[in-house]
């Protein structure tokens, strides 16, 4: 009986673990919309009010939401739209057109997409008929015929707004903002961008039609609020099917957040960037280590996750180089030190290497020049060394000027970690001026 | 033997080892953390992170591990090599046909844009929704940086754009910092595949290729000898395997002839080591193809010099072309002011001091050849050649054939007809080889030696210079 009870408990634990993982994963990597955005109340109210005025009262507006990557622009817009669509009048009337600067890289493609999403008459199934000029004329006519009282408001959402400013003549932006300024169909133009200087990218005629309304999303969280956010992100909600498990889990999470090492890690992450995206990737790596065998989050998980995130990738690459390639890098470092970072070519590096071989080395024997050239080309392929003028050059390969893409500190640290590094190589690296 | 793999600890999947190759067993079984990490981060039944970036050196098992995970767990995946995708349309076509069948891929218009791809993907996935996470694996992802600028950022957030459970896995040799676009993008999870250690892993993997008619211990000692020669130069598993396979028959020669037993490691080493050194200069550098190398081994009883592919070793030039080339080398690497001293019978002294102080940094030999006008070349040529030569068209046409052979290169525009400028593109070794063939008088050797003196500004190189001069005289 005990055995069967044990099995049943295991099964229950199994199922509950699955659900907990699913919930946390949805929150951390699927970016499910939260119920209420954290720390963005004033911006939320502002945006909601603006959109309500367009949707319900028929006022035309344009606004830009500006904030660094991962600060929650799309999330904020998603929450606002979700609330807007819950209003009865908005739900019936509002038309939504979503464009993305990464996908619609050209005004032609963008126009076809708008026509498709609005289901205008020149769309059959999926195909849009007509040339660019015809489509544009048709769209503008459709938008101009309306007025405040009788036509449906249209919301244009332009993600990666700064990429639209790179299109030819900024035709699309000009026309959309023009419609939003004149007394025609009520139109709201919402731009989301990560560039703070986005207004400088707009042409004068486009900028003058823009309402210069910007909503900035700069995170103003303090570290204590940040810790609260971490706790909230990791905790299971009260409506979780197994209350016992969720209590235990939440309790362990609270204890974890009070631990010193964990706080140190979170503080370092906070000092690096305050946005939630980097936090999510850290928590995700920690949460994915939770398994049936250890079903609570431990500090070792977070430490390991932090180590994975903060490792220097170039140091990892240097670890796998052969001795000859490492010697070439040390020779380049010496050249950089002697000549203050001026570009060098393969002949100079080979010269330095030969000087080392002749005078100081016991363990490395003399390699032929073509073999050294092959090692140098491997470093070129790994992009640890880069040619100064990256175009096609008429100079011979040995004389083409290059730069080293590593810093003094990185090279020295890599030497410390290098497996079975010969002592004469290390001595050479540490000596000044070769 | 069964391996238990914990996928996020929720399910333990038991893989039957008979289906997997030994290599992947080794990798999955190894205690390296990253492979466990990858398997825990990609979860087929739940949401997984939108994009993952895996980096590591060549032949560390990146594609092999990811593809074998996909195949063994039978996950829906599309594997694309970015080198094959010269246009982004090819990438879209491959992804759509892998997930939704070739009919879906046929719906793509000609020259599809990213917008068409996303729209079609959304349509297809709403018709057949995903029960499991779909994976797109992009091998050699560094090529994607040269395609459309919006392709990489869009693929990194594909999950959000198409609203479907899809993960993009990028595999590359180059670190993530070189990929990041200027205005930033969605940051993927980074995983590193470490390189193999010499003792434990590399010897073990290379020993799997052992020949059935010899013992594994013999092969292991052979591998150790091979690594002793090549490990300090190259750590690429593929190259080492290739070299091991090519040279094993030569290694076993004494055993077949009966000259040595399997335990006489020292004798076998003495036999194979010079052979491996020669391999480093030819097969390793691809100067000789592997077929030619094996041919050489079979008919090599006397030590003949290998015919290498490199043109420089066996190029045949006409008599005056050789002198022209030597004159071009002297013109490129000697500064013009020293011409008077070298080539005139009576000359004055050169003031070396200012010259030395100003150009202390580097010598011409390090900076590369300088361009010279045609007149200077002809002047040096006339003083170097040992007989009287008339300036006929045949001499001048030899200059243009040297340019065609890329031994000289023309500097400046083609339409500069009155005074064309040239540069010498060959190295000192080649010039010395040529001057050996020509009956060269001692004066020429002195000219070359003196050019080395003037160019090497640093005083302490004089001692090495004397040895260089004496070496030249011994030629």
Interface residues (C-beta under 8 A of the other chain):
Chain A: X14 X17 X18 X21 X22 X25 X26 X29 X30 X31 X68 X69 X74 X100 X101 X102 X103 X104 X105 X106 X109 X113 X126 X162 X163 X194 X195 X277 X278 X281 X284 X285 X288 X289 X290 X291 X292 X293 X294 X304 X308 X309 X311 X313 X314 X316 X317 X319 X320 X321 X322 X323 X324 X339 X345 X347 X348 X351 X364 X367 X368 X370 X371 X374 X375 X381 X382 X383 X394 X395 X396 X398 X399 X419 X420
Chain B: X6 X8 X9 X10 X33 X37 X40 X41 X43 X46 X47 X48 X49 X50 X55 X56 X57 X60 X113 X114 X115 X118 X119 X123 X148 X150 X153 X154 X159 X160 X161 X173 X174 X175 X176 X177 X178 X183 X184 X185 X186 X187 X189 X190 X191 X192 X194 X195 X197 X198 X231 X232 X233 X234 X235 X280 X281 X284 X285 X287 X361 X362 X365 X366 X367 X368 X369 X409 X411 X425 X427
